[in-house]
């Protein structure tokens, strides 16, 4: 079987495999405040606004809508306030979305976005070198968890079960990452 980065062997192969070319198209999240989430994702993170509307009907109510893109896709992230305007974040201990991973094309591109977050005093919760990829974890203004990541080339990935398997989840040095150009 071949994945997007190269060949791998699944731990459990599906009896009826899904199309191997399937990709996650976008994530649509509820937000308490469109303006607050727009300031974070557009002004700090650097996403483009594809579409924005106020008082749009949806799911039996009206609310605000915001679609964001990186590089011209119809939208990578969608936000609405249809059932969540003014609401609190979901508490820990409930089921639901764990995090959204945003994969960057280069280490320098990841560093550039992390640099803007640091300048804006956005708390970074965890910095990890997972062996296969570098990851910076944080929460958006609504408490949705994000993983900002850069994948190493597949041929540099450590192999599960190999002697260096303990290298998964090493701390990532923030200053070293921010120095990437």
C-alpha positions as a Markdown table, in Angstrom:
| # | Residue | x | y | z |
|---|---|---|---|---|
| 1 | Unk | 0.0 | 0.0 | 0.0 |
| 2 | Unk | 1.3 | 3.5 | -0.8 |
| 3 | Unk | 0.4 | 6.6 | 1.2 |
| 4 | Unk | 0.9 | 10.3 | 0.4 |
| 5 | Unk | 4.4 | 10.2 | 1.7 |
| 6 | Unk | 5.5 | 6.8 | 0.6 |
| 7 | Unk | 4.9 | 3.1 | 1.2 |
| 8 | Unk | 3.8 | 1.8 | 4.5 |
| 9 | Unk | 2.2 | -1.2 | 6.0 |
| 10 | Unk | -1.0 | -0.6 | 8.0 |
| 11 | Unk | -1.3 | -2.1 | 11.4 |
| 12 | Unk | -4.8 | -3.5 | 10.4 |
| 13 | Unk | -5.8 | -3.5 | 6.8 |
| 14 | Unk | -9.4 | -2.7 | 6.1 |
| 15 | Unk | -11.4 | -5.5 | 4.5 |
| 16 | Unk | -12.9 | -3.0 | 2.1 |
| 17 | Unk | -10.4 | -0.2 | 1.8 |
| 18 | Unk | -11.4 | 3.4 | 1.1 |
| 19 | Unk | -10.1 | 5.1 | -2.0 |
| 20 | Unk | -6.3 | 5.6 | -1.2 |
| 21 | Unk | -6.4 | 9.0 | -2.9 |
| 22 | Unk | -9.1 | 10.4 | -0.5 |
| 23 | Unk | -8.0 | 13.6 | 1.4 |
| 24 | Unk | -9.6 | 15.6 | 4.1 |
| 25 | Unk | -11.2 | 18.6 | 2.3 |
| 26 | Unk | -12.0 | 21.0 | 5.0 |
| 27 | Unk | -13.0 | 21.4 | 8.6 |
| 28 | Unk | -16.1 | 23.3 | 9.6 |
| 29 | Unk | -16.2 | 24.5 | 13.2 |
| 30 | Unk | -18.7 | 26.3 | 15.4 |
| 31 | Unk | -17.5 | 29.5 | 16.9 |
| 32 | Unk | -18.8 | 31.9 | 19.6 |
| 33 | Unk | -17.6 | 35.0 | 17.8 |
| 34 | Unk | -16.9 | 35.3 | 14.0 |
| 35 | Unk | -14.9 | 38.6 | 14.5 |
| 36 | Unk | -12.7 | 37.1 | 17.2 |
| 37 | Unk | -12.0 | 33.9 | 15.2 |
| 38 | Unk | -11.4 | 36.0 | 12.0 |
| 39 | Unk | -8.8 | 38.1 | 13.8 |
| 40 | Unk | -6.9 | 35.0 | 14.9 |
| 41 | Unk | -7.0 | 32.9 | 11.7 |
| 42 | Unk | -6.7 | 35.8 | 9.2 |
| 43 | Unk | -4.7 | 38.5 | 11.0 |
| 44 | Unk | -2.3 | 36.2 | 13.0 |
| 45 | Unk | -2.3 | 32.9 | 11.2 |
| 46 | Unk | -2.5 | 34.3 | 7.7 |
| 47 | Unk | -5.4 | 32.5 | 6.1 |
| 48 | Unk | -7.3 | 34.3 | 3.2 |
| 49 | Unk | -11.0 | 35.1 | 3.5 |
| 50 | Unk | -12.9 | 33.3 | 0.7 |
| 51 | Unk | -16.4 | 34.1 | 1.9 |
| 52 | Unk | -17.9 | 35.9 | 4.8 |
| 53 | Unk | -21.6 | 36.7 | 5.6 |
| 54 | Unk | -23.7 | 37.8 | 8.5 |
| 55 | Unk | -27.2 | 36.6 | 9.5 |
| 56 | Unk | -27.1 | 33.6 | 7.2 |
| 57 | Unk | -29.9 | 31.0 | 7.7 |
| 58 | Unk | -28.7 | 27.6 | 8.7 |
| 59 | Unk | -29.8 | 24.7 | 10.9 |
| 60 | Unk | -33.0 | 26.3 | 11.9 |
| 61 | Unk | -31.5 | 29.6 | 12.9 |
| 62 | Unk | -29.4 | 32.5 | 11.6 |
| 63 | Unk | -25.8 | 33.2 | 12.2 |
| 64 | Unk | -22.5 | 34.4 | 10.8 |
| 65 | Unk | -20.4 | 32.4 | 8.4 |
| 66 | Unk | -16.7 | 32.6 | 7.5 |
| 67 | Unk | -14.7 | 30.4 | 5.0 |
| 68 | Unk | -10.9 | 30.6 | 5.0 |
| 69 | Unk | -8.3 | 29.3 | 2.6 |
| 70 | Unk | -4.6 | 28.8 | 2.1 |
| 71 | Unk | -3.7 | 29.1 | -1.5 |
| 72 | Unk | -7.0 | 29.4 | -3.2 |
| 73 | Unk | -8.9 | 26.2 | -2.2 |
| 74 | Unk | -12.6 | 26.7 | -1.8 |
| 75 | Unk | -12.1 | 26.6 | 1.9 |
| 76 | Unk | -9.9 | 24.8 | 4.3 |
| 77 | Unk | -11.6 | 26.1 | 7.4 |
| 78 | Unk | -15.2 | 27.0 | 7.8 |
| 79 | Unk | -16.8 | 28.7 | 10.9 |
| 80 | Unk | -20.3 | 29.5 | 11.8 |
| 81 | Unk | -22.3 | 30.8 | 14.8 |
| 82 | Unk | -25.6 | 29.0 | 14.0 |
| 83 | Unk | -25.8 | 27.1 | 17.3 |
| 84 | Unk | -22.9 | 28.6 | 19.2 |
| 85 | Unk | -23.0 | 32.4 | 19.1 |
| 86 | Unk | -21.7 | 33.7 | 22.5 |
| 87 | Unk | -21.3 | 30.1 | 23.8 |
| 88 | Unk | -18.5 | 28.7 | 25.9 |
| 89 | Unk | -15.9 | 26.2 | 24.6 |
| 90 | Unk | -16.6 | 22.5 | 25.0 |
| 91 | Unk | -15.4 | 21.4 | 28.4 |
| 92 | Unk | -12.7 | 18.7 | 28.7 |
| 93 | Unk | -14.0 | 15.2 | 29.2 |
| 94 | Unk | -16.6 | 15.2 | 26.5 |
| 95 | Unk | -16.4 | 13.5 | 23.1 |
| 96 | Unk | -15.8 | 15.5 | 19.9 |
| 97 | Unk | -13.0 | 16.8 | 17.9 |
| 98 | Unk | -9.6 | 16.4 | 19.4 |
| 99 | Unk | -7.6 | 18.7 | 17.2 |
| 100 | Unk | -7.2 | 20.0 | 13.6 |
| 101 | Unk | -3.8 | 19.5 | 12.1 |
| 102 | Unk | -2.5 | 22.1 | 9.6 |
| 103 | Unk | 0.4 | 20.7 | 7.7 |
| 104 | Unk | 2.9 | 23.2 | 6.3 |
| 105 | Unk | 4.9 | 22.6 | 3.1 |
| 106 | Unk | 8.2 | 23.6 | 4.6 |
| 107 | Unk | 9.8 | 23.9 | 8.0 |
| 108 | Unk | 10.4 | 27.6 | 7.3 |
| 109 | Unk | 6.7 | 28.1 | 6.5 |
| 110 | Unk | 5.8 | 26.5 | 9.9 |
| 111 | Unk | 8.4 | 28.7 | 11.6 |
| 112 | Unk | 6.9 | 31.8 | 10.0 |
| 113 | Unk | 3.4 | 31.1 | 11.3 |
| 114 | Unk | 4.7 | 30.1 | 14.8 |
| 115 | Unk | 6.7 | 33.4 | 14.9 |
| 116 | Unk | 3.5 | 35.4 | 14.3 |
| 117 | Unk | 1.8 | 33.5 | 17.1 |
| 118 | Unk | 4.7 | 34.2 | 19.5 |
| 119 | Unk | 4.7 | 37.9 | 18.6 |
| 120 | Unk | 0.9 | 38.0 | 19.2 |
| 121 | Unk | 1.4 | 36.3 | 22.7 |
| 122 | Unk | -0.7 | 33.3 | 21.7 |
| 123 | Unk | 0.2 | 30.5 | 24.2 |
| 124 | Unk | 1.8 | 27.5 | 22.7 |
| 125 | Unk | 0.8 | 24.4 | 24.7 |
| 126 | Unk | 3.3 | 21.8 | 23.5 |
| 127 | Unk | 6.2 | 21.6 | 21.1 |
| 128 | Unk | 7.1 | 18.1 | 19.9 |
| 129 | Unk | 9.4 | 16.3 | 17.5 |
| 130 | Unk | 7.4 | 13.2 | 16.7 |
| 131 | Unk | 10.1 | 11.7 | 14.5 |
| 132 | Unk | 7.9 | 11.7 | 11.5 |
| 133 | Unk | 7.0 | 15.4 | 11.9 |
| 134 | Unk | 7.5 | 18.5 | 14.0 |
| 135 | Unk | 4.4 | 19.7 | 15.8 |
| 136 | Unk | 3.3 | 22.8 | 17.7 |
| 137 | Unk | 0.1 | 22.5 | 19.7 |
| 138 | Unk | -2.2 | 25.5 | 20.7 |
| 139 | Unk | -5.8 | 26.4 | 21.1 |
| 140 | Unk | -7.7 | 28.9 | 19.0 |
| 141 | Unk | -9.9 | 31.6 | 20.7 |
| 142 | Unk | -12.9 | 29.1 | 20.9 |
| 143 | Unk | -10.8 | 26.4 | 22.6 |
| 144 | Unk | -10.4 | 24.3 | 19.4 |
| 145 | Unk | -7.1 | 22.6 | 19.5 |
| 146 | Unk | -4.7 | 23.0 | 16.6 |
| 147 | Unk | -1.6 | 21.0 | 15.6 |
| 148 | Unk | 0.7 | 23.0 | 13.3 |
| 149 | Unk | 3.0 | 20.5 | 11.7 |
| 150 | Unk | 5.7 | 19.9 | 9.1 |
| 151 | Unk | 6.3 | 16.4 | 7.9 |
| 152 | Unk | 9.8 | 15.2 | 7.3 |
| 153 | Unk | 10.5 | 13.5 | 4.0 |
| 154 | Unk | 9.2 | 9.9 | 4.3 |
| 155 | Unk | 12.7 | 8.4 | 3.9 |
| 156 | Unk | 13.8 | 10.2 | 7.1 |
| 157 | Unk | 10.9 | 8.8 | 9.2 |
| 158 | Unk | 11.9 | 6.5 | 12.1 |
| 159 | Unk | 10.4 | 3.1 | 11.7 |
| 160 | Unk | 8.1 | 1.7 | 14.3 |
| 161 | Unk | 9.8 | -1.1 | 16.3 |
| 162 | Unk | 13.3 | 0.2 | 15.3 |
| 163 | Unk | 15.9 | 0.9 | 18.0 |
| 164 | Unk | 15.3 | 4.6 | 17.8 |
| 165 | Unk | 11.5 | 4.3 | 18.3 |
| 166 | Unk | 12.0 | 6.0 | 21.7 |
| 167 | Unk | 12.8 | 9.1 | 19.6 |
| 168 | Unk | 9.1 | 9.7 | 18.9 |
| 169 | Unk | 7.9 | 12.6 | 21.0 |
| 170 | Unk | 11.1 | 14.4 | 21.8 |
| 171 | Unk | 10.8 | 18.0 | 22.9 |
| 172 | Unk | 11.0 | 20.5 | 20.0 |
| 173 | Unk | 13.3 | 23.5 | 20.6 |
| 174 | Unk | 11.3 | 26.7 | 19.9 |
| 175 | Unk | 14.3 | 28.9 | 19.2 |
| 176 | Unk | 15.7 | 26.4 | 16.8 |
| 177 | Unk | 12.4 | 26.2 | 14.9 |
| 178 | Unk | 12.1 | 30.0 | 14.8 |
| 179 | Unk | 15.5 | 30.2 | 13.3 |
| 180 | Unk | 14.4 | 28.3 | 10.2 |
| 181 | Unk | 14.3 | 30.4 | 7.1 |
